[in-house]
Amino acid sequence: MSSHSHSSHSEESHGSFGSYTIGFVLSVILTAAAFGVVLTGALTGTQAIYAIAGLGLVQIIVHVIFFLHMNGSSSQRWNLTAFAYTVLTAVIVIGGTLWVMHNVSMNMMSR
């Protein structure tokens, strides 16, 4: 019975110590880079916001690959589809909220 219960997990990819270490090191580097952008003042204003957002997006990709073990394999198809739907929903909700708040600001605060 125990061999049958483990057979369903045999196809899943679980991370090795090396992959977790690589993911951790990349996460620390990306976090330090974001702090470095702010603390050094090398970039200001919109440039700093874009740099931090870009570093954050790269860090999300690192976490998805190295810690959540999502990839394009056929066994991960449903997980990837669910993740893509979640991202799409978040983009619609956040983008819609920013759009509405911008329009409210432009139409109400200018009076």
N, CA, C and O atoms as a MOPAC input file, in Angstrom:
PM7 MOZYME 1SCF
protein

 N      0.81900 1    -1.19000 1     0.00000 1
 C      0.00000 1     0.00000 1     0.00000 1
 C      0.86200 1     1.25300 1     0.00000 1
 O      0.52900 1     2.23200 1    -0.66800 1
 N      1.95300 1     1.23700 1     0.73100 1
 C      2.77500 1     2.44000 1     0.78600 1
 C      3.47100 1     2.70600 1    -0.54400 1
 O      3.69900 1     3.86300 1    -0.89700 1
 N      3.81800 1     1.63500 1    -1.29800 1
 C      4.45900 1     1.85500 1    -2.59600 1
 C      3.48000 1     2.47600 1    -3.58600 1
 O      3.88600 1     3.24800 1    -4.45500 1
 N      2.19500 1     2.14700 1    -3.46600 1
 C      1.19100 1     2.72700 1    -4.34500 1
 C      0.98000 1     4.20100 1    -4.02200 1
 O      0.81100 1     5.00500 1    -4.93900 1
 N      0.98500 1     4.57200 1    -2.76400 1
 C      0.74300 1     5.96600 1    -2.39200 1
 C      1.90100 1     6.87200 1    -2.78900 1
 O      1.70600 1     8.07100 1    -2.98800 1
 N      3.10400 1     6.31300 1    -2.90700 1
 C      4.25000 1     7.12300 1    -3.30800 1
 C      4.41000 1     7.19200 1    -4.81500 1
 O      5.14700 1     8.04200 1    -5.31400 1
 N      3.74100 1     6.32200 1    -5.54900 1
 C      3.90400 1     6.31400 1    -7.00200 1
 C      3.32700 1     7.56700 1    -7.64700 1
 O      3.79900 1     7.97800 1    -8.70700 1
 N      2.31900 1     8.18500 1    -7.03800 1
 C      1.73900 1     9.38900 1    -7.61800 1
 C      2.69000 1    10.57000 1    -7.48800 1
 O      2.58400 1    11.52800 1    -8.25500 1
 N      3.61600 1    10.52400 1    -6.53500 1
 C      4.56500 1    11.61900 1    -6.35300 1
 C      5.88000 1    11.37400 1    -7.08600 1
 O      6.73900 1    12.25500 1    -7.11900 1
 N      6.04400 1    10.21500 1    -7.66100 1
 C      7.32700 1     9.91200 1    -8.29700 1
 C      7.55600 1    10.74500 1    -9.55400 1
 O      8.70500 1    10.98100 1    -9.92500 1
 N      6.48900 1    11.19700 1   -10.22100 1
 C      6.64500 1    11.98400 1   -11.42800 1
 C      6.87600 1    13.45800 1   -11.13800 1
 O      7.34700 1    14.18400 1   -12.01200 1
 N      6.55800 1    13.91500 1    -9.94300 1
 C      6.72600 1    15.32300 1    -9.60100 1
 C      8.19200 1    15.63100 1    -9.38700 1
 O      8.94200 1    14.80600 1    -8.86500 1
 N      8.59700 1    16.82500 1    -9.79200 1
 C      9.98600 1    17.20500 1    -9.59700 1
 C     10.11500 1    17.93200 1    -8.26900 1
 O      9.48800 1    18.96700 1    -8.04700 1
 N     10.91500 1    17.39000 1    -7.41500 1
 C     11.20700 1    18.01900 1    -6.13700 1
 C     12.61300 1    18.57300 1    -6.23700 1
 O     13.49100 1    17.98300 1    -6.86700 1
 N     12.80500 1    19.70700 1    -5.60900 1
 C     14.09100 1    20.36800 1    -5.73000 1
 C     15.19500 1    19.65900 1    -4.98000 1
 O     14.96700 1    18.98300 1    -3.97700 1
 N     16.38700 1    19.83300 1    -5.49300 1
 C     17.56400 1    19.30600 1    -4.82200 1
 C     18.15700 1    20.41300 1    -3.96100 1
 O     17.73800 1    21.56800 1    -4.03600 1
 N     19.11700 1    20.05000 1    -3.16100 1
 C     19.77700 1    21.04500 1    -2.32000 1
 C     20.42500 1    22.11700 1    -3.19100 1
 O     20.39500 1    23.29900 1    -2.84900 1
 N     21.00600 1    21.71000 1    -4.30300 1
 C     21.65600 1    22.65700 1    -5.20600 1
 C     20.68300 1    23.64700 1    -5.82200 1
 O     20.98700 1    24.83600 1    -5.91600 1
 N     19.50500 1    23.16900 1    -6.24600 1
 C     18.53700 1    24.08100 1    -6.86200 1
 C     17.97300 1    25.05400 1    -5.82800 1
 O     17.74900 1    26.22400 1    -6.13800 1
 N     17.74100 1    24.58200 1    -4.60500 1
 C     17.28700 1    25.49700 1    -3.55300 1
 C     18.35600 1    26.52300 1    -3.22300 1
 O     18.04300 1    27.68700 1    -2.97100 1
 N     19.61400 1    26.10300 1    -3.22300 1
 C     20.71100 1    27.02800 1    -2.93300 1
 C     20.82200 1    28.08300 1    -4.02800 1
 O     21.00200 1    29.26400 1    -3.73000 1
 N     20.71600 1    27.67100 1    -5.29400 1
 C     20.75900 1    28.62200 1    -6.39700 1
 C     19.60000 1    29.61100 1    -6.29400 1
 O     19.79500 1    30.81400 1    -6.46500 1
 N     18.40900 1    29.11500 1    -6.01700 1
 C     17.24700 1    29.98700 1    -5.86400 1
 C     17.41100 1    30.97000 1    -4.71900 1
 O     17.05300 1    32.14100 1    -4.84500 1
 N     17.95500 1    30.49600 1    -3.59800 1
 C     18.17400 1    31.36600 1    -2.45200 1
 C     19.20000 1    32.45400 1    -2.76600 1
 O     18.99300 1    33.62400 1    -2.44600 1
 N     20.30100 1    32.06100 1    -3.39200 1
 C     21.35200 1    33.03900 1    -3.72300 1
 C     20.82200 1    34.08000 1    -4.71100 1
 O     21.07500 1    35.27300 1    -4.54500 1
 N     20.09600 1    33.64300 1    -5.72700 1
 C     19.51600 1    34.59200 1    -6.68000 1
 C     18.52600 1    35.53500 1    -5.99700 1
 O     18.48900 1    36.72600 1    -6.30700 1
 N     17.73000 1    35.01000 1    -5.07500 1
 C     16.77600 1    35.84700 1    -4.35100 1
 C     17.48000 1    36.89500 1    -3.50200 1
 O     17.05400 1    38.04900 1    -3.45400 1
 N     18.55400 1    36.49600 1    -2.83400 1
 C     19.31200 1    37.44100 1    -2.01700 1
 C     19.94800 1    38.51600 1    -2.90000 1
 O     19.93400 1    39.69500 1    -2.54700 1
 N     20.50200 1    38.11700 1    -4.04300 1
 C     21.13000 1    39.08000 1    -4.95600 1
 C     20.09600 1    40.07100 1    -5.48300 1
 O     20.35300 1    41.27400 1    -5.52600 1
 N     18.93500 1    39.57300 1    -5.87900 1
 C     17.90000 1    40.46000 1    -6.40500 1
 C     17.36400 1    41.40400 1    -5.32900 1
 O     17.08700 1    42.56900 1    -5.61300 1
 N     17.21800 1    40.91700 1    -4.10500 1
 C     16.77600 1    41.77300 1    -3.00700 1
 C     17.82200 1    42.83400 1    -2.70000 1
 O     17.48700 1    44.00300 1    -2.51100 1
 N     19.09100 1    42.43000 1    -2.64900 1
 C     20.17100 1    43.39200 1    -2.39600 1
 C     20.25100 1    44.42600 1    -3.51100 1
 O     20.52700 1    45.59700 1    -3.25000 1
 N     20.01400 1    44.00800 1    -4.74800 1
 C     20.03800 1    44.95300 1    -5.86900 1
 C     18.92000 1    45.98600 1    -5.74000 1
 O     19.13300 1    47.16800 1    -6.01000 1
 N     17.73700 1    45.54900 1    -5.33000 1
 C     16.63000 1    46.49300 1    -5.14000 1
 C     16.94700 1    47.48300 1    -4.01800 1
 O     16.69700 1    48.68100 1    -4.15100 1
 N     17.50100 1    46.97500 1    -2.90700 1
 C     17.90400 1    47.87800 1    -1.83000 1
 C     19.01800 1    48.81100 1    -2.29700 1
 O     19.04500 1    49.98600 1    -1.93000 1
 N     19.93400 1    48.28600 1    -3.10600 1
 C     21.02900 1    49.09900 1    -3.61700 1
 C     20.54000 1    50.23800 1    -4.48900 1
 O     21.07800 1    51.34300 1    -4.42200 1
 N     19.51800 1    49.98300 1    -5.31300 1
 C     18.94700 1    51.03700 1    -6.15700 1
 C     18.42800 1    52.17900 1    -5.29300 1
 O     18.60500 1    53.35100 1    -5.62800 1
 N     17.79500 1    51.83500 1    -4.19000 1
 C     17.21000 1    52.86000 1    -3.33000 1
 C     18.27700 1    53.55200 1    -2.48300 1
 O     18.30000 1    54.77900 1    -2.39000 1
 N     19.15000 1    52.77400 1    -1.87400 1
 C     20.10900 1    53.34900 1    -0.93100 1
 C     21.19900 1    54.17500 1    -1.60000 1
 O     21.64100 1    55.17300 1    -1.03100 1
 N     21.64200 1    53.79100 1    -2.78500 1
 C     22.70100 1    54.56100 1    -3.44700 1
 C     22.16300 1    55.80700 1    -4.12000 1
 O     22.91100 1    56.76300 1    -4.32800 1
 N     20.90300 1    55.82100 1    -4.46100 1
 C     20.33000 1    56.97100 1    -5.14900 1
 C     20.79000 1    57.08000 1    -6.58700 1
 O     20.65600 1    58.13800 1    -7.20100 1
 N     21.33400 1    55.99600 1    -7.13600 1
 C     21.81000 1    56.01500 1    -8.52200 1
 C     20.65900 1    56.29200 1    -9.48400 1
 O     20.83700 1    56.99500 1   -10.47900 1
 N     19.49900 1    55.75000 1    -9.19600 1
 C     18.31000 1    56.00800 1   -10.00100 1
 C     17.29600 1    56.74700 1    -9.13700 1
 O     17.15600 1    56.45500 1    -7.95000 1
 N     16.60400 1    57.68500 1    -9.72300 1
 C     15.61000 1    58.44000 1    -8.96300 1
 C     14.28500 1    58.44600 1    -9.71300 1
 O     14.23500 1    58.24100 1   -10.92600 1
 N     13.25400 1    58.67600 1    -8.98900 1
 C     11.92600 1    58.82800 1    -9.56900 1
 C     11.43300 1    57.62000 1   -10.31900 1
 O     11.46200 1    56.49700 1    -9.81500 1
 N     10.98200 1    57.86300 1   -11.52600 1
 C     10.37500 1    56.82100 1   -12.35000 1
 C     11.37600 1    55.72000 1   -12.69700 1
 O     11.00700 1    54.54800 1   -12.76800 1
 N     12.63100 1    56.08700 1   -12.91100 1
 C     13.64500 1    55.07900 1   -13.24200 1
 C     13.80900 1    54.09000 1   -12.09300 1
 O     13.92500 1    52.88600 1   -12.32100 1
 N     13.81800 1    54.58500 1   -10.87300 1
 C     13.96300 1    53.70600 1    -9.71300 1
 C     12.75100 1    52.78600 1    -9.56800 1
 O     12.89700 1    51.60900 1    -9.24200 1
 N     11.57300 1    53.31900 1    -9.80900 1
 C     10.35900 1    52.49900 1    -9.70900 1
 C     10.38000 1    51.38500 1   -10.75300 1
 O     10.05000 1    50.23900 1   -10.44700 1
 N     10.76600 1    51.71600 1   -11.97800 1
 C     10.83900 1    50.69300 1   -13.02100 1
 C     11.91100 1    49.64400 1   -12.71000 1
 O     11.70600 1    48.45400 1   -12.94600 1
 N     13.04500 1    50.08700 1   -12.18300 1
 C     14.11700 1    49.15000 1   -11.83700 1
 C     13.67300 1    48.20200 1   -10.72500 1
 O     13.91900 1    46.99800 1   -10.80100 1
 N     13.02700 1    48.73400 1    -9.70300 1
 C     12.56000 1    47.90300 1    -8.58700 1
 C     11.46400 1    46.94900 1    -9.05700 1
 O     11.44800 1    45.78400 1    -8.65900 1
 N     10.54900 1    47.43000 1    -9.89900 1
 C      9.49300 1    46.56500 1   -10.43100 1
 C     10.08900 1    45.45500 1   -11.28900 1
 O      9.64500 1    44.30900 1   -11.21200 1
 N     11.08000 1    45.77700 1   -12.09800 1
 C     11.74100 1    44.76300 1   -12.92000 1
 C     12.45000 1    43.71800 1   -12.08200 1
 O     12.35600 1    42.52200 1   -12.35700 1
 N     13.16700 1    44.17600 1   -11.04800 1
 C     13.83700 1    43.23400 1   -10.14800 1
 C     12.81800 1    42.35700 1    -9.42100 1
 O     13.06300 1    41.17300 1    -9.19100 1
 N     11.68100 1    42.93800 1    -9.06400 1
 C     10.62400 1    42.16300 1    -8.41200 1
 C     10.03600 1    41.11000 1    -9.32300 1
 O      9.76500 1    39.99100 1    -8.88700 1
 N      9.83400 1    41.45600 1   -10.59200 1
 C      9.31500 1    40.47500 1   -11.54600 1
 C     10.30200 1    39.33300 1   -11.76800 1
 O      9.90100 1    38.17200 1   -11.85300 1
 N     11.58300 1    39.65800 1   -11.86000 1
 C     12.60000 1    38.61000 1   -12.00300 1
 C     12.60700 1    37.72000 1   -10.76600 1
 O     12.76600 1    36.50400 1   -10.87300 1
 N     12.43500 1    38.32500 1    -9.59300 1
 C     12.42400 1    37.52800 1    -8.36300 1
 C     11.20500 1    36.60900 1    -8.32000 1
 O     11.30200 1    35.48100 1    -7.83500 1
 N     10.07700 1    37.06800 1    -8.81300 1
 C      8.89800 1    36.19800 1    -8.88600 1
 C      9.19100 1    34.98900 1    -9.77100 1
 O      8.83600 1    33.86200 1    -9.42600 1
 N      9.83400 1    35.22200 1   -10.90200 1
 C     10.18300 1    34.11900 1   -11.80600 1
 C     11.14100 1    33.14300 1   -11.13200 1
 O     10.99600 1    31.92800 1   -11.27400 1
 N     12.12500 1    33.67300 1   -10.39600 1
 C     13.06800 1    32.81500 1    -9.66600 1
 C     12.31800 1    31.95000 1    -8.65400 1
 O     12.59100 1    30.75500 1    -8.53900 1
 N     11.38300 1    32.54000 1    -7.92500 1
 C     10.63200 1    31.78000 1    -6.92400 1
 C      9.76800 1    30.70500 1    -7.56600 1
 O      9.68000 1    29.58600 1    -7.06100 1
 N      9.13200 1    31.04700 1    -8.68400 1
 C      8.27100 1    30.07900 1    -9.36600 1
 C      9.09000 1    28.89200 1    -9.87100 1
 O      8.65300 1    27.74600 1    -9.76300 1
 N     10.25900 1    29.15700 1   -10.41500 1
 C     11.06900 1    28.08000 1   -10.98100 1
 C     11.77100 1    27.26800 1    -9.90300 1
 O     11.68800 1    26.04000 1    -9.90900 1
 N     12.46200 1    27.92800 1    -8.97700 1
 C     13.31700 1    27.21500 1    -8.02600 1
 C     12.59200 1    26.72500 1    -6.77800 1
 O     13.01400 1    25.73100 1    -6.18600 1
 N     11.51100 1    27.39000 1    -6.35700 1
 C     10.84100 1    26.98300 1    -5.12200 1
 C      9.48900 1    26.31900 1    -5.36900 1
 O      9.12700 1    25.38700 1    -4.65100 1
 N      8.74000 1    26.77500 1    -6.36200 1
 C      7.45900 1    26.14500 1    -6.67400 1
 C      7.59800 1    25.05900 1    -7.73400 1
 O      6.65500 1    24.30300 1    -7.96800 1
 N      8.76000 1    24.96900 1    -8.38100 1
 C      9.08900 1    23.93600 1    -9.35900 1
 C      8.11400 1    23.89600 1   -10.52400 1
 O      7.78000 1    22.81900 1   -11.01900 1
 N      7.65300 1    25.06900 1   -10.96800 1
 C      6.77600 1    25.11800 1   -12.13600 1
 C      7.62800 1    25.20200 1   -13.38700 1
 O      8.59000 1    25.96700 1   -13.45400 1
 N      7.25700 1    24.40200 1   -14.37700 1
 C      7.94700 1    24.42600 1   -15.65900 1
 C      6.95200 1    24.06500 1   -16.74900 1
 O      5.76100 1    23.91600 1   -16.47600 1
 N      7.41700 1    23.92500 1   -17.95500 1
 C      6.53400 1    23.65800 1   -19.07800 1
 C      6.26000 1    22.19100 1   -19.34900 1
 O      5.70200 1    21.85700 1   -20.39400 1
 N      6.63800 1    21.30500 1   -18.43400 1
 C      6.42300 1    19.87500 1   -18.66700 1
 C      4.93300 1    19.54100 1   -18.63400 1
 O      4.12400 1    20.28400 1   -18.07700 1
 N      4.59400 1    18.41600 1   -19.23900 1
 C      3.18200 1    18.03400 1   -19.33200 1
 C      2.57500 1    17.75100 1   -17.96300 1
 O      1.37100 1    17.93000 1   -17.78100 1
 N      3.37700 1    17.31400 1   -17.00100 1
 C      2.83000 1    17.04500 1   -15.67400 1
 C      2.51800 1    18.33000 1   -14.90700 1
 O      1.76800 1    18.30700 1   -13.93100 1
 N      3.09000 1    19.44000 1   -15.34500 1
 C      2.86300 1    20.72800 1   -14.68300 1
 C      1.85000 1    21.60100 1   -15.42500 1
 O      1.62900 1    22.74400 1   -15.02500 1
 N      1.23700 1    21.10100 1   -16.48300 1
 C      0.36400 1    21.91000 1   -17.32500 1
 C     -0.77600 1    22.56400 1   -16.54000 1
 O     -1.03900 1    23.75400 1   -16.71400 1
 N     -1.45200 1    21.80300 1   -15.68300 1
 C     -2.58900 1    22.37000 1   -14.95200 1
 C     -2.13100 1    23.37800 1   -13.90600 1
 O     -2.79400 1    24.39100 1   -13.68600 1
 N     -1.00900 1    23.10600 1   -13.26400 1
 C     -0.48200 1    24.08200 1   -12.30600 1
 C     -0.11300 1    25.38000 1   -13.00600 1
 O     -0.38000 1    26.46600 1   -12.49200 1
 N      0.49700 1    25.27200 1   -14.17000 1
 C      0.89000 1    26.44600 1   -14.93500 1
 C     -0.33900 1    27.21300 1   -15.42700 1
 O     -0.34600 1    28.44400 1   -15.42600 1
 N     -1.36400 1    26.49600 1   -15.84000 1
 C     -2.60600 1    27.14100 1   -16.27700 1
 C     -3.27900 1    27.87600 1   -15.12000 1
 O     -3.73200 1    29.00900 1   -15.28400 1
 N     -3.34500 1    27.24600 1   -13.96900 1
 C     -3.94200 1    27.89100 1   -12.79900 1
 C     -3.13100 1    29.12000 1   -12.37900 1
 O     -3.69800 1    30.14300 1   -11.99800 1
 N     -1.81100 1    29.01400 1   -12.45200 1
 C     -0.95900 1    30.14600 1   -12.10300 1
 C     -1.15600 1    31.28900 1   -13.09100 1
 O     -1.23000 1    32.44900 1   -12.68600 1
 N     -1.24200 1    30.97700 1   -14.38700 1
 C     -1.45600 1    32.01500 1   -15.40000 1
 C     -2.80800 1    32.69900 1   -15.19500 1
 O     -2.91100 1    33.91700 1   -15.34300 1
 N     -3.83400 1    31.93800 1   -14.86100 1
 C     -5.14900 1    32.52300 1   -14.59400 1
 C     -5.09200 1    33.44000 1   -13.37700 1
 O     -5.69400 1    34.51400 1   -13.38300 1
 N     -4.38200 1    33.03200 1   -12.34600 1
 C     -4.24200 1    33.86200 1   -11.14700 1
 C     -3.52000 1    35.16000 1   -11.46900 1
 O     -3.92300 1    36.22800 1   -11.00700 1
 N     -2.45500 1    35.07500 1   -12.26000 1
 C     -1.71600 1    36.27900 1   -12.64700 1
 C     -2.60300 1    37.19500 1   -13.48400 1
 O     -2.61900 1    38.40500 1   -13.26200 1
 N     -3.33300 1    36.64100 1   -14.43600 1
 C     -4.22500 1    37.43900 1   -15.26900 1
 C     -5.28300 1    38.13900 1   -14.43000 1
 O     -5.55700 1    39.32100 1   -14.64100 1
 N     -5.87600 1    37.43100 1   -13.48600 1
 C     -6.88200 1    38.02400 1   -12.61000 1
 C     -6.27900 1    39.15600 1   -11.78000 1
 O     -6.89100 1    40.21500 1   -11.63900 1
 N     -5.09300 1    38.94200 1   -11.23600 1
 C     -4.43800 1    39.98500 1   -10.43600 1
 C     -4.12500 1    41.20600 1   -11.29000 1
 O     -4.30300 1    42.33500 1   -10.83200 1
 N     -3.66300 1    41.00300 1   -12.52000 1
 C     -3.36100 1    42.13100 1   -13.41400 1
 C     -4.63100 1    42.90800 1   -13.72900 1
 O     -4.61200 1    44.13900 1   -13.73500 1
 N     -5.72800 1    42.21600 1   -13.98900 1
 C     -6.98900 1    42.89500 1   -14.28800 1
 C     -7.47000 1    43.68200 1   -13.07600 1
 O     -7.87600 1    44.83500 1   -13.21500 1
 N     -7.43400 1    43.08500 1   -11.90100 1
 C     -7.91100 1    43.76200 1   -10.69400 1
 C     -7.02300 1    44.96000 1   -10.35400 1
 O     -7.52900 1    46.05200 1   -10.09500 1
 N     -5.70800 1    44.76400 1   -10.35400 1
 C     -4.79800 1    45.85400 1    -9.99400 1
 C     -4.80600 1    46.93600 1   -11.07000 1
 O     -4.87000 1    48.12300 1   -10.75200 1
 N     -4.74000 1    46.53400 1   -12.35100 1
 C     -4.77600 1    47.51800 1   -13.43100 1
 C     -6.08000 1    48.29200 1   -13.45600 1
 O     -6.07900 1    49.50900 1   -13.64600 1
 N     -7.18400 1    47.60100 1   -13.26900 1
 C     -8.48300 1    48.27700 1   -13.22600 1
 C     -8.59100 1    49.24400 1   -12.06100 1
 O     -9.14200 1    50.33500 1   -12.20300 1
 N     -8.07400 1    48.85100 1   -10.92300 1
 C     -8.09500 1    49.72900 1    -9.75600 1
 C     -7.26200 1    50.98100 1   -10.00000 1
 O     -7.69600 1    52.08900 1    -9.68600 1
 N     -6.06400 1    50.80700 1   -10.55800 1
 C     -5.22200 1    51.96800 1   -10.84600 1
 C     -5.86900 1    52.88600 1   -11.87500 1
 O     -5.79400 1    54.10900 1   -11.75600 1
 N     -6.50100 1    52.29800 1   -12.88200 1
 C     -7.17000 1    53.09200 1   -13.91300 1
 C     -8.32500 1    53.89500 1   -13.32000 1
 O     -8.45800 1    55.08600 1   -13.60100 1
 N     -9.15900 1    53.25400 1   -12.50200 1
 C    -10.28700 1    53.94300 1   -11.87900 1
 C     -9.78900 1    55.04700 1   -10.94100 1
 O    -10.31600 1    56.16000 1   -10.96000 1
 N     -8.78700 1    54.74600 1   -10.13100 1
 C     -8.27700 1    55.75800 1    -9.19900 1
 C     -7.65000 1    56.93600 1    -9.93900 1
 O     -7.77600 1    58.07800 1    -9.49800 1
 N     -6.97400 1    56.67100 1   -11.06300 1
 C     -6.40300 1    57.76000 1   -11.86200 1
 C     -7.50800 1    58.64800 1   -12.43100 1
 O     -7.40300 1    59.87400 1   -12.39800 1
 N     -8.56500 1    58.02900 1   -12.95100 1
 C     -9.67600 1    58.80800 1   -13.49200 1
 C    -10.38800 1    59.59700 1   -12.41200 1
 O    -10.77900 1    60.74100 1   -12.64600 1
 N    -10.56600 1    59.01900 1   -11.24500 1
 C    -11.16800 1    59.74000 1   -10.12900 1
 C    -10.30600 1    60.93600 1    -9.74700 1
 O    -10.81700 1    62.03200 1    -9.51900 1
 N     -9.01200 1    60.72000 1    -9.68100 1
 C     -8.10200 1    61.80000 1    -9.33900 1
 C     -8.14800 1    62.92600 1   -10.36600 1
 O     -8.17900 1    64.10200 1   -10.00300 1
 N     -8.15200 1    62.57000 1   -11.62600 1
 C     -8.17400 1    63.58600 1   -12.68300 1
 C     -9.49100 1    64.34700 1   -12.72900 1
 O     -9.49600 1    65.54500 1   -13.01000 1
 N    -10.60300 1    63.67900 1   -12.46000 1
 C    -11.91100 1    64.31400 1   -12.58800 1
 C    -12.38900 1    64.98900 1   -11.31800 1
 O    -13.16800 1    65.93900 1   -11.39300 1
 N    -11.95600 1    64.53800 1   -10.16800 1
 C    -12.46600 1    65.10100 1    -8.91300 1
 C    -11.48800 1    66.08700 1    -8.27400 1
 O    -11.92100 1    67.07600 1    -7.68300 1
 N    -10.22000 1    65.84500 1    -8.37500 1
 C     -9.26400 1    66.68100 1    -7.67200 1
 C     -8.94300 1    67.97300 1    -8.42500 1
 O     -8.41100 1    68.91600 1    -7.83900 1
 N     -9.26000 1    68.01700 1    -9.70900 1
 C     -8.93300 1    69.21300 1   -10.47400 1
 C     -9.92400 1    70.35000 1   -10.23900 1
 O     -9.67000 1    71.48400 1   -10.64500 1
 N    -11.03100 1    70.06100 1    -9.59800 1
 C    -12.04600 1    71.09500 1    -9.37900 1
 C    -11.72200 1    71.96600 1    -8.24400 1
 O    -12.48100 1    72.88400 1    -7.93400 1

